[in-house]
């Protein structure tokens, strides 16, 4: 299960993720991102409460990063050690801005 919160402030959009970003929940998150990015120049994905991310979740992040490369910046924040390790192993640490 994945709870997604969305906070918009001018051109900045923040998504908060809680739970698991996997094959079951990734399509919903991807749809929410794609419908929300018009006019956004700063995208923040807060993973403070994210327990797990699968390859499907990584694909969503990559897709969002590609869109944001054209119109602004994307930052992933507050990832736990397990999620950071997945980013390291998959090479996503080099693709994403992680704070």
Secondary structure per residue as TSV (DSSP state, phi and psi in degrees):
chain	resnum	aa	ss	phi	psi
A	1	X	-	360.0	145.3
A	2	X	E	-135.1	124.1
A	3	X	E	-98.7	130.6
A	4	X	E	-119.1	123.4
A	5	X	E	-109.3	149.1
A	6	X	E	-131.9	127.9
A	7	X	E	-130.6	123.2
A	8	X	E	-113.9	136.1
A	9	X	E	-144.2	102.1
A	10	X	T	55.9	-118.3
A	11	X	T	-94.6	7.5
A	12	X	E	-105.2	133.1
A	13	X	E	-126.4	129.7
A	14	X	E	-119.9	128.3
A	15	X	E	-107.0	130.2
A	16	X	E	-104.1	130.1
A	17	X	E	-113.1	133.3
A	18	X	E	-134.3	124.2
A	19	X	E	114.4	-131.1
A	20	X	E	-123.8	129.3
A	21	X	E	-103.4	98.2
A	22	X	S	-137.4	-166.8
A	23	X	T	-60.9	-28.3
A	24	X	T	-76.5	-39.4
A	25	X	T	-99.9	-18.2
A	26	X	H	-60.1	-42.7
A	27	X	H	-59.4	-38.2
A	28	X	H	-65.2	-44.3
A	29	X	H	-65.0	-41.6
A	30	X	H	-61.3	-42.1
A	31	X	H	-63.1	-42.7
A	32	X	H	-63.1	-40.9
A	33	X	H	-63.7	-51.0
A	34	X	H	-62.7	-33.8
A	35	X	H	-79.5	-8.5
A	36	X	H	-109.3	-6.9
A	37	X	-	-88.7	-3.4
A	38	X	T	-60.0	122.7
A	39	X	T	78.7	0.1
A	40	X	-	-84.3	128.6
A	41	X	S	-109.3	-13.3
A	42	X	E	-136.3	113.9
A	43	X	E	-111.3	126.8
A	44	X	E	-118.4	130.4
A	45	X	E	-115.3	107.7
A	46	X	E	-91.2	115.0
A	47	X	E	-105.1	24.3
A	48	X	E	-52.8	-38.3
A	49	X	E	-109.3	14.5
A	50	X	E	-84.0	124.9
A	51	X	E	-91.2	-30.0
A	52	X	E	-154.6	143.9
A	53	X	E	-133.9	133.1
A	54	X	-	-103.0	-179.6
A	55	X	H	-61.2	-31.9
A	56	X	H	-64.0	-40.6
A	57	X	H	-65.4	-40.0
A	58	X	H	-61.9	-39.4
A	59	X	H	-61.2	-39.6
A	60	X	H	-63.2	-43.4
A	61	X	H	-62.8	-41.6
A	62	X	H	-63.4	-42.8
A	63	X	H	-62.8	-43.6
A	64	X	H	-64.7	-39.8
A	65	X	H	-62.4	-40.9
A	66	X	H	-62.8	-41.2
A	67	X	H	-65.1	-46.1
A	68	X	H	-70.1	-25.1
A	69	X	H	-58.5	-29.4
A	70	X	H	-86.3	-22.9
A	71	X	H	-129.4	1.8
A	72	X	S	163.2	-141.3
A	73	X	E	-124.5	155.5
A	74	X	E	-133.7	133.7
A	75	X	E	-129.6	137.2
A	76	X	E	-102.5	126.1
A	77	X	E	-121.7	157.0
A	78	X	-	58.9	29.4
A	79	X	-	-69.8	139.6
A	80	X	-	-77.0	174.2
A	81	X	H	-61.7	-38.2
A	82	X	H	-63.6	-45.2
A	83	X	H	-67.0	-41.3
A	84	X	H	-60.7	-38.7
A	85	X	H	-63.3	-40.2
A	86	X	H	-62.3	-42.2
A	87	X	H	-59.9	-42.3
A	88	X	H	-65.2	-48.8
A	89	X	H	-63.1	-36.6
A	90	X	H	-88.0	-7.7
A	91	X	T	84.9	3.1
A	92	X	H	-68.4	-20.5
A	93	X	H	-60.2	-28.9
A	94	X	H	-83.7	-21.2
A	95	X	H	-92.5	-40.6
A	96	X	S	-96.5	153.7
A	97	X	E	-88.7	115.3
A	98	X	E	-117.4	126.3
A	99	X	-	-118.0	360.0
